[in-house]
Amino acid sequence: MKSWLNGAIIDADAAKIAPNDRGFLLADGLFETLKAAEGKILHCREHLQRLRRSLTVLKLDIAQDDDMLESTMYLLLAENGLEHASLRLTVTRGTGPRGLLPPETNVPTILITCSPSGREPTELPPARLMVSEFRRNEGSPLSRLKVLNYLDNILALQSAKADGFDDAVLLNNAGHVACVAAANIFLKRADGTWITPPISDGVLPGITRRSVLDLAVQNGLNIEEASLSSDGLDQVQAGFLTNSLINIRPIAAINGRVLSGELPVFLSDGRVV
């Protein structure tokens, strides 16, 4: 496979990151994961807009505009002969001296990679979830960015897999549901109301999450952005997960308690474009 690194398309095996790159040493960077289907990159501009907002938070500037980044991703798909693929756009602050403080000037490292995927969203069985001991820090702005440091999520997922579950529900420090390891979560309360945790609870503003909320309005269904305590999980009737690659994945059970597997009517085909 070929990748794009700092302006050049190269064989992925030939890509080299400097040993003093701050993304490698300090996780000082961001990424976006995008889906291509039938040669079209889905929600490309929404992903790039989120990247721009995140770069602003990190006080990191890149020279490439959105048109250039988008055209480069399409070029990379063509170079690899792919119409159905997942792409990852990674931006780090680039190289720097030892220590935490970034250099006054920096040259960011930008890497775009891709890998083949199926025509349809990954066909996964309904997810069996456990509530993780690892917490999401809603007080940190990084909880709302796709930063390179995913260790809390990695540890939570490792623990869930070791205990025979598919994924882990992460609570925030207030004890409210935030997300799972790599997806947003939607839940149906006992009163029949569909909810998803608000961004303020330490939630990544997912692109598919936003699409679901918009589709709900178009179809006359109100999905509330509302907090839910860990105790409230014991009362939910149904739920599903969303991200750009899996699209929609129903929840089978939480902590062993079986849910209905129901989806909102407008998602009855199990996906959202």
GUKOLKE-857088 format. One record per residue (C-alpha): y, z, x; residue in one letter. Coordinates in pm, whole numbers, plus 32768, in hexadecimal, padded with zeros to 4 digits. Last residue first. Example, Ala and Ser with C-alpha at 12.3 -4.5 7.8 and 13.67 -1.06 7.14 Angstrom:
<recs>
7F96:82CA:8557:s
7E3E:830C:84CE:a
</recs>
This chain:
<recs>
82E6:8201:7642:v
824F:8327:7585:v
80DD:836B:7575:r
7FC4:8406:74AF:g
7FAF:8308:7394:d
800D:8421:72A4:s
8157:845B:7356:l
8230:841A:7221:f
8148:84FA:7157:v
8182:8628:723B:p
8043:8673:72FE:l
7F22:8751:7291:e
7E21:87CA:738E:g
7DD9:88F2:72A9:s
7DE9:89FF:73B5:l
7CC4:8AC0:744C:v
7D0A:8C14:74E7:r
7C71:8C16:7644:g
7DAF:8C7C:76F8:n
7E5D:8B58:764D:i
7D84:8A4C:75AD:a
7D66:88D6:756F:a
7EC8:886C:75C3:i
7F16:86FE:757B:p
7F84:861C:769C:r
80A7:852D:766D:i
8139:844B:777F:n
8049:849D:789B:i
8127:83ED:7998:l
828A:8432:7924:s
8246:8593:78AF:n
81EA:863A:776A:t
8105:8752:76F1:l
808C:879B:7590:f
8072:88B8:749B:g
7FC5:8949:736E:a
7FB1:8A84:7298:q
8082:8B77:7362:v
8054:8CE9:730F:q
7FC5:8D75:7453:d
80CC:8CB2:7513:l
81D2:8D8D:746E:g
8160:8EB1:7544:d
81C4:8DE8:7678:s
831D:8DCA:75E1:s
83A3:8C86:7553:l
8503:8C04:758D:s
858B:8AF1:74AE:a
85E6:8983:74C9:e
858F:892E:7364:e
84D1:87F6:7301:i
8565:8778:71BA:n
84A1:865B:7122:l
8550:8542:706C:g
84AB:8426:712B:n
85DF:83C7:71F5:q
8619:8537:7244:v
84B3:855B:72C1:a
84D6:841F:7390:l
8600:84B7:7446:d
8545:85FB:7491:l
8415:8537:7507:v
84EB:845B:75E9:s
8593:858E:7680:r
8441:8628:76D6:r
83D5:84D8:7766:t
84FD:84E6:7857:i
84C6:8654:78AB:g
85EC:8743:78C3:p
8532:8838:79A7:l
8522:8988:78FA:v
859B:8AD4:7985:g
85DA:8B79:7834:d
8734:8ADB:7826:s
8691:8985:77F2:i
861A:89FC:769D:p
84A6:8A30:7658:p
840F:8939:7561:t
83E2:897E:73F1:i
8325:88F6:72C3:w
834D:89C6:7189:t
8218:8A02:70B1:g
825D:8B75:7073:d
8142:8BCF:7163:a
81F8:8B19:727B:r
81A8:89B9:72EF:k
81D1:898F:7467:l
8265:888C:7555:f
8239:88A9:76CE:i
82D5:87F9:77F6:n
81F5:8788:7910:a
8193:87C3:7A7A:a
811B:892B:7A95:a
8150:8986:7929:v
82A0:89D2:788D:c
8398:8AE8:7842:a
82FE:8BEB:7759:v
83D3:8D27:774A:h
8383:8E66:7807:g
84E8:8E9F:787B:a
8484:8E40:79DF:n
840A:8CEE:7965:n
82AE:8CA7:78E2:l
81D5:8B98:797A:l
80B4:8B10:78AA:v
7F9C:8A9F:798E:a
7EC3:8968:798A:d
7D61:88E9:7957:d
7CAB:8A37:7949:f
7B69:8AA2:79F8:g
7BEA:8BD7:7AAE:d
7C0F:8B1F:7BFA:a
7CCB:8A0B:7B46:k
7DC5:8B04:7AB9:a
7DFA:8BAA:7C0A:s
7E35:8A5E:7CB7:q
7F27:89F8:7BA4:l
7FF4:8B36:7BC7:a
7FF7:8B1E:7D42:l
8069:89B4:7D34:i
8177:8A00:7C33:n
8204:8B1C:7D03:d
81EA:8A3C:7E37:l
82AB:8916:7DA7:y
83BB:8908:7EB1:n
842C:879D:7EBA:l
8530:87CB:7DA9:v
8513:872B:7C54:k
863B:87EB:7BC5:l
865E:88E3:7AA4:r
85AE:8A04:7B52:s
868C:89B9:7C7F:l
87B8:8A45:7BC4:p
871D:8B9D:7BF9:s
8739:8CA7:7AEC:g
8616:8C11:7A28:e
8529:8C74:7B3F:n
83D5:8BFF:7AC2:r
82C9:8D07:7AE8:r
816B:8D0C:7B7D:f
806F:8DE5:7AC2:e
8005:8CB2:7A00:s
7FB7:8C95:788F:v
7E7E:8BC5:786A:m
7E64:8A67:77DC:l
7D48:8987:7767:r
7DDC:882A:774C:a
7D67:8724:7654:p
7C95:8622:770F:p
7D48:8539:77FD:l
7D72:83C6:77D6:e
7E88:8378:78CB:t
7F8E:82B1:7811:p
7F16:814E:77D1:e
7F0D:8022:78B8:r
7E71:80E8:79D1:g
7F1F:8154:7B10:s
7F5E:80BE:7C66:p
8023:817B:7D70:s
818E:8174:7DD6:c
826D:81FF:7EE8:t
83E4:8211:7F14:i
8477:82D5:8037:l
85E3:832D:8073:i
8649:8400:819E:t
87B2:846F:8188:p
88A5:843C:82A9:v
8969:857E:82D5:n
8AC1:85F4:832F:t
8B2E:875E:8343:e
89CB:87C0:839E:p
890D:888E:829B:p
8904:8A09:82C0:l
87A1:8A91:82C2:l
8758:8A95:8435:g
86DC:89A0:853A:r
87A2:8860:855F:p
879E:8749:845D:g
86E3:8618:83E3:t
86F5:8586:8287:g
877A:862C:814C:r
863F:85BB:809B:t
8612:84B8:7F87:v
84C1:845D:7EEF:t
8485:8348:7DF1:l
831F:834A:7D6F:r
8289:8228:7CB3:l
815E:8220:7BCA:s
80C8:80CE:7B86:a
806D:7FBE:7A90:h
80FD:7E6C:7AF2:e
8098:7E7B:7C5F:l
8082:7D67:7D64:g
80E3:7E55:7E7C:n
8212:7D89:7EE9:e
8269:7D53:7D7B:a
8266:7EC8:7D2F:l
8339:7F05:7E66:l
8438:7E02:7DF5:l
844D:7EAB:7CA1:y
848D:7FF8:7D4C:m
8593:7F59:7E2C:t
8645:7EBF:7D00:s
865E:8016:7C60:e
86E1:80BD:7D9A:l
87E3:7FAC:7DD2:m
885D:7FAF:7C6C:d
8870:812C:7C73:d
8954:8132:7DA2:d
88DC:816A:7F07:q
89C9:8228:7FEE:a
8935:837E:7FAA:i
89F6:84C0:7F7E:d
8972:8625:7F7E:l
8A31:874D:7EF5:k
88E5:87DE:7E79:l
896D:87F6:7D15:v
89FF:8697:7D34:t
88B0:860F:7DA8:l
8816:86A2:7C6E:s
890B:85EC:7B8B:r
88CA:84A9:7C46:r
874F:84D5:7C29:l
8770:850F:7AB3:r
8834:83CA:7A98:q
8729:8319:7B63:l
8615:8394:7A7B:h
86DB:832C:7947:e
871E:81D9:79E4:r
85AB:8199:7A1F:c
853B:81FC:78C2:h
83FA:8138:78F1:l
83DD:8054:7A1D:i
836D:7F05:798F:k
8259:7E35:7A2F:g
8165:7E5E:7911:e
818E:7FD7:7930:a
8244:8087:7A4B:a
825E:8203:7A45:k
8359:82D1:7B08:l
834C:840E:7BD9:t
849A:848D:7C5D:e
84D3:8556:7D99:f
85BE:864E:7E36:l
8617:86DC:7F8A:g
862F:87FF:8079:d
84BF:8866:8078:a
8514:892B:81B4:l
8455:888A:82D2:l
83DE:8741:823C:f
8512:870B:8163:g
85ED:8780:8281:r
856D:8668:8363:d
853F:86FF:84BD:n
83E7:8664:84F6:p
8473:850E:8494:a
83B1:8466:837C:i
82D7:833B:83D5:k
8250:8229:82F4:a
814C:814D:83A0:a
802D:81AA:82B8:d
8104:8148:818E:a
812C:7FEA:8218:d
829E:7FA0:8229:i
83BB:7F37:8146:i
8504:7F8A:81EF:a
8647:8030:817F:g
8607:819C:81CE:n
8496:8193:8179:l
83FE:80AA:8076:w
8284:80BF:8054:s
8166:7FC5:8069:k
8000:8000:8000:m
</recs>
